[in-house]
Amino acid sequence: MNKLIGLDCNQASKDECAIKLSGLLQEKCWVQLTTPKDSSGLISESISLEGSGVVLASSGSTGGTKHCFQPCSHLDQSAEATSIWLQRQGVEVTSCVLFNPLPIHHISGLMLWWRSLRWGASHFWLDPQWMRDPVLLEKFCTSFFQTTTSTCLIALVPTQLRRLLSHPSGLNLLKSFALIWIGGAYLPEDLASQARSEGLRLSPCYGATETAAMVTAMTPEDFLAGQEGCGSPLPGVNLRLSEKGALEVQTSRLATFYWLNGELRTVCSENGWWQSGDYAEILTDNLKSHLRILGRVDFAINSGGETVFIEQLEARISKDRVFILLPIKYILLIPVDDVEWGQRLAAMIRFDDQVCSDEMLIIKQKLLKIVGNWMPQERPIEWYSCPELAPDGIGKWNRNLWISWLKKNFSTAILS
């Protein structure tokens, strides 16, 4: 039986962290990857398990933050499944170079690095500062592109993709990659359309900490041909829907345990299926299944007897021509209890820094016009200003965090 050790993953020193992690795993340890902002600390020093692996925090299913135990053998299976998927497209994985802008304490960033180890491929961590400065990023990457014939791959979240697409240097860089995995959050239709129009070789995918990253992926050719969704199952993966329409996954690389509320719990059901926190559709075309995510179970509300998917509404408003021109950095829809409807929606807004309070009210009227033709259950009933509103470091929204913020700042935040 092997002990659990904590490893602080500092974004500024990912190379050093990766070296330490590799050494600990070779010593047959279980390693919990934490960050300086992680308030939970080491989950339990008394835990002893066979083999070796990593423990990562996950919010990828309902029920709040859990810590997932992923054995090294499961990470190996995930890397092998992706390797087979690439080889079917004519890509020799040993000749690949993986560019990694994602944190090592997230399964997506960890698996890019792990794939490079298992494939014998090259790997580069991209500095978080470069991801915020497309000119710096292009300068670093272009010097490499000019001296290699390798197949260059990268994984991004939609927030990173949008930032790079909006800058000439970022767009030039994106066009240099043979494949761009895009996941971690909903891919808005306007962003997918813009990427297609530029000929970017996106590969929308779906996965979670519980599944050791990707379980479905779309080929760039299918993406450019206009296919929607997250692609088809990778080797060794089965998909189905629960009675309520939530996605369920069966694969031999599911996490072995959760740590939740002070105890270890199994991840999957008795027959080996894990239920995700996402509503989905599974479409079949020419005997091939395709996955389409409809929205999070946590934030699909029942309003007046109708199911409302919050992320789809956020995508709808974000691509509105009037909205695009407004001085707004972020907008986030959250559920609020309503006696008559069960639940309704409220909107939280982070305006650009120079916007004054009088201008906020004018902008609110424009927003009301944008949603004026929406169904009643879809329209926000209140609008709030939140100067701190922002996604996390990889572009995901912690809605519970902002719901808590609003409860504390309700009276001063409302736009009336």
HELIX and SHEET records of a PDB file:
HELIX    1   1 GLN A   11  SER A   13  5                                   3    
HELIX    2   2 LYS A   14  GLN A   26  1                                  13    
HELIX    3   3 CYS A   72  GLN A   87  1                                  16    
HELIX    4   4 VAL A   93  SER A   95  5                                   3    
HELIX    5   5 ILE A  107  TRP A  119  1                                  13    
HELIX    6   6 PRO A  128  MET A  131  1                                   4    
HELIX    7   7 PRO A  134  PHE A  145  1                                  12    
HELIX    8   8 PRO A  158  LEU A  165  1                                   8    
HELIX    9   9 PRO A  168  LEU A  174  1                                   7    
HELIX   10  10 GLU A  189  SER A  197  1                                   9    
HELIX   11  11 THR A  209  THR A  211  5                                   3    
HELIX   12  12 PRO A  220  LEU A  224  1                                   5    
HELIX   13  13 ILE A  310  SER A  318  1                                   9    
HELIX   14  14 ARG A  321  ILE A  324  1                                   4    
HELIX   15  15 SER A  357  ILE A  370  1                                  14    
HELIX   16  16 PRO A  376  GLU A  378  5                                   3    
HELIX   17  17 ARG A  399  ALA A  413  1                                  15    
SHEET    1   A 7 SER A  48  LEU A  49  0                                        
SHEET    2   A 7 ASN A   2  ASP A   8 -1                                        
SHEET    3   A 7 TRP A  30  THR A  34  1                                        
SHEET    4   A 7 GLY A  53  SER A  58  1                                        
SHEET    5   A 7 LYS A  66  PRO A  71 -1                                        
SHEET    6   A 7 PHE A 257  LEU A 260 -1                                        
SHEET    7   A 7 GLU A 263  THR A 266 -1                                        
SHEET    1   B 7 SER A 122  TRP A 125  0                                        
SHEET    2   B 7 CYS A  96  ASN A 100  1                                        
SHEET    3   B 7 THR A 151  LEU A 156  1                                        
SHEET    4   B 7 LEU A 179  ILE A 182  1                                        
SHEET    5   B 7 LEU A 202  ALA A 208  1                                        
SHEET    6   B 7 ALA A 213  ALA A 217 -1                                        
SHEET    7   B 7 SER A 232  PRO A 233 -1                                        
SHEET    1   C 4 VAL A 237  LEU A 241  0                                        
SHEET    2   C 4 ALA A 246  THR A 251 -1                                        
SHEET    3   C 4 TRP A 274  ASP A 285 -1                                        
SHEET    4   C 4 LYS A 288  ARG A 296 -1                                        
SHEET    1   D 2 ALA A 300  SER A 303  0                                        
SHEET    2   D 2 GLU A 306  PHE A 309 -1                                        
SHEET    1   E 3 ILE A 328  ASP A 338  0                                        
SHEET    2   E 3 GLY A 342  PHE A 351 -1                                        
SHEET    3   E 3 PRO A 380  SER A 385  1                                        
END                                                                             
